[in-house]
């Protein structure tokens, strides 16, 4: 039976856990001790929290759980990338990826089960949106990644670039960011956290007002509305100019750099003319452009361009003075593009049984 009355600690801000402690007749400071065990020391059982009295441990066992998710499949590549398929308590699955590059160790997290955006080249939206993730389901992806760090490694960055459109699960994403940020939580500075969005206008506006120093990445993928609407259906409602305007407002308020993601797809958005149009579109915006050759998904017909086409595209942007990086393809042998592994698993095995973590 699914016990909804059990509280998940990873959903909670410290103030809420303090209130809970008081409600069960315990002092508020116990909250900080409990959270320190979970987030600092990576402990996953109340009975290992040695500075808590036995009585409190028993109450916690009865009323709370630490993990509401568990790791299903773990796949590693030679380049240090690890991909986790995470099982949720309702039988759904999501993905998170641990990426290593020099001293940078990044957790890439999902925010939804599936995605409503239905971008034509992305596996995440292939079967629509099932539901939003809870705050705890987002946080636990980072905790699972942390458990797999090497002894001398530290998690340095978090990117919201897994399955789902983060700004359409706004409240849970912001709560998760607060836990990631907090001293009592994961202790990762907002400047090391990136939210990637397809361009949800009111989401960008709300985010600008949060007073957080988060990096915002815009998945642009085209320099004109006809091409963009062809591959990103939601562009028909938003349009490139509106997105750019909101992005610029975001960056004038937060003073963070703008970055644009551009997935290169052969015959769609990767020609010399496309590069020239993109350079024209972005010439007055102080920004970084991340080029990413398409990670081909079997179910779709799109192909990545040849390496020479990618190089030419990059050269044209640089010639116009733009800052460009070509993202190394990491983890493509393990289906690391958004939603690929989940989709593969659903196609092969169907949905999992429900389970309890407790
Ligand atoms: N919904 C958000 C978060 C997804 S982030 C967004 O759109 O930004 C993941 C990034 O990878 C997005 O830029 C997305 O468009 C891109 N992407 C998705 N599938 C891809 C694929 N098969 N190959 C390359 N990039 C892909």
Boltz pocket constraint, residues with backbone or C-beta under 6 A from the ligand:
constraints:
  - pocket:
      binder: B
      contacts: [[A, 117], [A, 119], [A, 121], [A, 122], [A, 123], [A, 160], [A, 161], [A, 162], [A, 163], [A, 164], [A, 165], [A, 166], [A, 196], [A, 197], [A, 198], [A, 217], [A, 218], [A, 219], [A, 261], [A, 263], [A, 292], [A, 293], [A, 294], [A, 295], [A, 296], [A, 297], [A, 337], [A, 338]]
      max_distance: 6.0
